[in-house]
């Protein structure tokens, strides 16, 4: 089923209908307050059986057993539908006879029942306007997108279903029709949206191909609503039928998303699953299912519907931004806040319920206020801790601060001997210990060397324990704490802390020391590599300057090649455009036909804009701005979108979210994607190209395949391709593996593996 989205009239008709119907439904809701007073006929009298708003009833001295005489100056026996559904749903005035015979005339205002005023009128009105703004924005910014059109058509019935709750609760015909129809219509459109989204992601659709049949469900809801208006006593059964269909469609949507994610492992589906389904869960499990199974609900539909307000925002984040993968981080953080806030709030409400006996409505308000306040508190605390940690806490027990200052201090030392001496000083200072030494154990001679030799130390050193110590070990003996620092082919270095049986290190201090030792071990390894490299360079320089000059020549040639390629590209494109524009302007200076000058200037202006966009593209290729501002995933997505516009082959890609400590790897990955896609565009002549960025336990992997013309491996080696060679050198500079497999007529496969550790 293909939705025709080229005409703007369909959307504007839908938006106009939404605006008119929404305003009408809100006006109905505001026409009179909802009181939901349940009554029972007894000997021709209508006796109050159940009070929905107990605090309001107590305020007006209304109690169980009182008799309702008139509603809005109408005798109660003349009120329609009361015999089928014994509920007085709305009223501006009530005439009540108390059990002692006293007559009460009760005038009702919206603010007399604040919870229904906010839940049924204020919040729905805000939600209505919010969705109207979002729909207009989407229609303005994304006019030619099938997905955005379906998104607009999905948001409109979701909003109407929520806004019509008040009018439907009062059994107004229009409210009932709109509420039931839009409830099912929004889910059917959501399934339609999912089908188009699968097609957009180049995934095989896993449900019905022909979705026209699903649109019969909203038509059925419309028909049942009309029947309920004509035959009022069927309203109760029709409500359950609509709720049952709603539950069925929601299960179908949940199944599509779960099966799709398990089958394709696409992050977009996971994010879409969270952002669409989670807002429906309270309505499903707190209202729909309890009503179907037990004929009662745990939370009122007004409260459950509040969660639906998340849907427009979730779609804005997942569909209109270029940070769809970055949203996974925020969703996981939100989930973390949610769990803590929800558990604590639930515990608080249970305590309040048993200790104070508050009403369910009041507890619901407290729950929402406390829950949202805790969510905000966790977020604010996290931001403050991140920015103000160094001044929020004292440095005495702030081991994160200790770790930061110690690493900053020892990180400025370049020689290993000086590094170990500085490290011992820092440990003594931070742990407030006087005697801290670094011990060197020689595997060949079994000799123990201390940086401050002492016979007292030597008498208590256990050589067997020194041999057993490994990375991360901290052992306490009768006289010392012994901690492993570093080991090479001959020596093992151990930190010795003399506690003199009077000092006990806390768990936090031991953890601080363990983390610092891990850092120091890596630092020593890197320092040794640098020292060896410097020694080799000094040796080569002492033996003659040929090797160093060759190295300098190689680097100079690589820089010159890069500059030449950039200069050639700019000369063939931007410079030629600018020369053409200059000739056009020169011609306009001597143009005799004055009336034609504005039109010619407009053409020149268009050429200048195109040239500037090309220049911006070159600048982005040299230093992609999104890489620093929005991250690797957004930058790769932008790159793939640009390539998509130029290719005539099917491009399939997967981009996992990576958590890399070395930020240089992000730029390397971006350059590799650039080169792989450009090679595919220029040389592959393929029908299908796949490129996947996969997260591994220790780093990442890039897998590229195409079904193009391929080539001979020997030709690549002899041709010394700059593209292939450049990728190899980039990968090898990070100790990665670059594997290439290709044959003439059989396409090409490139596998890149890089471990960060």
Buried (B, 14 or more C-beta within 10 A) or exposed (E): EEBEBEEEEBBEEBBEEBBEBBEBBBEBBBEBBBBBBBBEBEEEBBBBBEBBBBBBBEEBEBBEEBBBBBBBEEEBEEBEBBEBBBBBBBBBBBBBBBEEEEEBEBEBEBEBBBBBBBBBBEBBBEBBEBBBEBBEEBBEEBEEBBBBBBBBBBBBBBBBBBBBBBBBBBBBBBBBBBBBBBBBBBBBBBBBBBBBBBEEBEBEBBBEEEBEEBBEBBEBBBBBBBBBBEEBEBBEEBBEBBBEBBBEBBEBBBEBBBEBBEEBEBBBBBBBBBBBBBBBEBBBEBBBBBBEEEEEBBBBBBBBBBBBBBBBEBBBBBBBEBBBBBBBEEBEEBEEBBEEBBEEBEEBBEEBBEEEEBBBBBBBBBBEEBBEEBBEEBEEEEEEEEEEEEEEBEEEEBBBBBBEBBBEBBEEBEEBEEBBBBBBBBBBBBBEBEBBBBBBBEBEEEEBEBBEEEEEBEEEBBEEBBEEBEEEBBBBEEBBBBBBBBBEEEEBBBBBBBBEEEBEBEEEBBBBBBBBBEBBBEBBEEBEEEEEEEEEEEEBEEEEEEBEEEEEEEEEEEEEEEEEEEEEBBEEBBEEBBEEBEEBEEEEEEEEEEEEEEEBBEEBEEBBEEBEEBBEEEEBBEEBEBBEEBBBBBBBBBBBEEBEEEBEBEBBBBBBBBEBEEEEBBBBBBBBBBBBBBBBBEBBBBEBBBBBBBBEEEBBBBBBBBBBBBBEEEEBEEEEBEBBEBBBEBBEEBEBEBEBEBEEEEBBBBBBBBBBE
